[in-house]
Amino acid sequence: MEIHLPDPDYTGSARARANFRLAALTSLGFVAVLWLIPLLGWGLGLENFGIRPRQLIGLPGILIAPLLHADFSHLIANSLPLVVLGTAMFHVYPSAAFRVLPTIYLGPGIAVWLLARDGVHVGASGLVYGLVSYIFVAGLIRRDRRAIATSMLVAFMYGSVAWGMLPINPRVSWETHLAAAVIGVIMAILMRHRDIPPRARYSWENEVEEIEVEESAAEPAHEGGDPPRIVLH
């Protein structure tokens, strides 16, 4: 399989660097919001407003559970991965990000409300698992060297999160992790034709194209000249 090298004039442009800074600031801003919520709501028991499977009172948790955490250690564990993965997602897949992120934000919550065990499910780890699976699978099914490199980096940094999809720790919402990972894989397949950077062209490719154009221009439109014209009376 041929692996395409992105055009360096595209990946190294001022616009690409500005997009990277914007991606990083967007991810940092979201994590800052996650930190403001417990600081402003200290002692209010916000973590109790998470997803409660198959209970009407737990339906609002589909919207707000990713913003809540059981404690600060839980929040700290999700903060750095969200910054790294969010930056990678917005920078490498800017078009797909606006469809993928809402899906992995809401989708796991719906699955948890329908299928998970009883309890209160909170935390942004669903976003982490959804981003990891999307970025990893997207790099595997594309012929883009930048996507492949991002995929391998994410696998190296966060490949161990796969253990979180198994029912090992009763205090961990493995259902959220598993649902988010599956949704990330599906979205990577559906969005595989988006955010493909222009491919680098080599000098010999341009020369071959010029020769083909010249040969095409030199060939007559029809053998033996123009076909005879038939006039009907």
N, C-alpha and C positions, 0 to 999 in steps of 0.2 A: 504494500500500500504506500502510495506516494504521500509524503508529509510536506505540506506547504509552509514556506517561510513567509511570515507577514512582511509587507512592504515597510522597510525601516523609515521611509519618509512619512508613513502613517503612524507607526507606533512611537516614533521619536519626535513627533511634531509638538509644537507648543500647545495645540488643542488637546493632544493626548495627555500631556503633562497636566494641563488644567483639569481635564476630566478625572485624572487620578486624584488630584487634590480635592476635588468636589466629592468624589467617592469616599475618600477618607473622612472628610468633614461630616458628610451625611451619616456615616456609620458611627462616628464619635458622638454626633448629636443624639442619635437614637439611644446609645448607651447612657449618655448624660440624663436623658429622660428617665431611663430605668433606675438611675440612682436618685433622682429627685423624688420619685414616688414614695419610696420608703422613708426618705429623710423628712418629707413634708407630712407623711401620714404615720409618723412614729407612734407606736402604741395603739393604733386604731384597729389592729387586726385585719389589715387589708388582705392578707394571704388567705383569709377564710372566704373570700369572694371568688375563688377559683372555680374550675369546672367540677360539678358534682354529677357524675354519670346518671342519666335517666331521671333527673329531678328537675322540675321547672325552675327551681331556685338556682340551679347550676347553669342554665342556658346563657345568662350574661357573661359567664366565665369564658365562653368561646371567644368573646371580644377582648376581655381584660386579663385573662389568665397569663398570656405571654408577657404582660407588663409587671406581674407580681412575682415575688420570690419568698420562699419559706424563711430565709434568713440572709445575712450578709455574705456568708460563705457560699451560699447558693448563687447569689448575685455576682460575686467575684469570679466564680468558676465560669460563668457565662459571658462576662464582660469582654475579656480579651479575644476569645474566639469570635464574638459578634463583630468586633472592630476589624479583625483580620479578614474574616469571611465576607462581611458586608462590603469592605473595600474591594476585595477581589471580584465579587459579584457585580457591583456597579461599574467597575473599571473594564472588566473583560466582557461582560454580557449586559451592557447598559440598556439595550432594548428589551431583552427578555426579563430583566430584573423587575420591571413594573408589572409583569404578569406572574412571575414566579413568587415574588415575595408575598403578595396578598394571598396566594394559594397556600403557601406553606405556613402562613400566619393563621389562617382560618381553618384550613383542611384538617390538620391534626386535632384541633379542638372539637370539630364535629365528630370525628372518628372516636375520640375519647368519650364524648358524651354518649354516644350510641353503644359503644362496645367495651369500654374499660371497666375495671373493677371499681367497687365503691371506694370513696375517699374524696379528697380535695386535691385536684391536680393544678399546679401552678408552675410558672417558670418559662423562660425564653429558650430553653434547651431544644424545643421543637424547631425553632428557627435555626439553631446551630446544626441540628441533624439534617434538616432539609437543605441547607446551604452546602454542607459537606457532600451529601449524596448528589446534588445537582452538579456542583463543580467537578466532582470526581468523574461522574458518568459522562458529562458533556465533553471532558477532555479525552475520554476513551473512544467516543464515537465520531469525533471530528478529526479532520486531517490538518488541523491548525496547530503549528508548533507551540504557539503561545498558550492555547487552551490545554495542550498536553502538559506543558511545563507547570501550569497552574494546578492541574489535576494531580500531578505527582507531588507537588509541594504540599497540597492539602492532605493527601494521603499520608505523607511523612509526618506532618504536624498533628493531624487529628484522626489518623486511622484507628487509634485505640478506642475511639468512641463507639465502635461497633459493639463492644461489650455492653453498652448501655441499652441495647435493643433486646437484651435477654432478661427474663424475670429472675434476676439474681438478688438484687437488693429490694426488699419490700417498700422502702422509703423512696424509691426512684420510680418515676412514671415511665416505665419502659414502653408502655402503650403509646405515649406521645412520641417517644423517640422513633419507634418502629413506623408509626403512621407517617411521620414527617419524612423519614428516609425513603419510604415507598413513594410518597408524593414527589419528592425531589427527583427520583429516578424517572418517573413518568413524565415530569415536566422537562427533564433533560432530553428525553426522546422526542417529545412534541416540539420543543424549541430548537431542535438541532440545526435548522437552516437559518436561524437568526444570529446576528452579531458575528458574521464571518468577515474578518478584515481583508482588505485587498492583498492579493498575493504578490510577493516580490517577483519581478521579471528579470531574467538574466539577459545579457547582451546577445547570446546566441539565439534566444527565443525571438528577439526583435529582428535579427538578421534573417531567420527562417521565415518570419511573417512578411518581411519586405520582399523576399524572393518569391513567395507564393503570390503576393499582390502583383508583382511584375509579370510573372508567368500568366496569371489570370487576365491581365490587361493585354498581353500579346496574343492570346488565343482569339480566333475569329468567333463571332457570336454563333454562326452556323456554318457547317461544312458546305462548300460549294456556293457561298454567298447567301444572300437573302432568299428565302423561299418565294416562289412565284405567287403573285397576287391574283386572286380569283374574284372576278366581279360578276355579280348576279344581276340579270336584267329581268 
